[in-house]
Amino acid sequence: PMRDIPVACSAGKVDGQVVLDLCKEEDNYGEADMPVAIAPRKKEILLLQMDGHLTPQEFDEALELAIKGCEIVSKLQKEALLEKYIKEVGRENE
């Protein structure tokens, strides 16, 4: 059974700065990128991959940033699904 809705974000390092949600150019020419997927309810990491080089401090910062991004996306996903479901149920009751 499906227990959660997986959600993913990426963080990385561009021009010496740890950033969230790299664009294509930043991903291609940046110093590192790290996609992260989580199961938000239990805060379990489902995917953690890194290409490039980060210091241990930068790694921790990037992981924290990616998880926060995932939490924001998860909230937006739930709101969108709930809104769609409410509309569908409303149509069925008409």
Secondary structure, 3 states (H helix, E strand, C coil): CCCCCCEEEEEEEECCEEEECCCHHHHHHCCEEEEEEEECCCCEEEEECCEECCCHHHHHHHHHHHHHHHHHHHHHHHHHHHHHHHHHHHHHCC
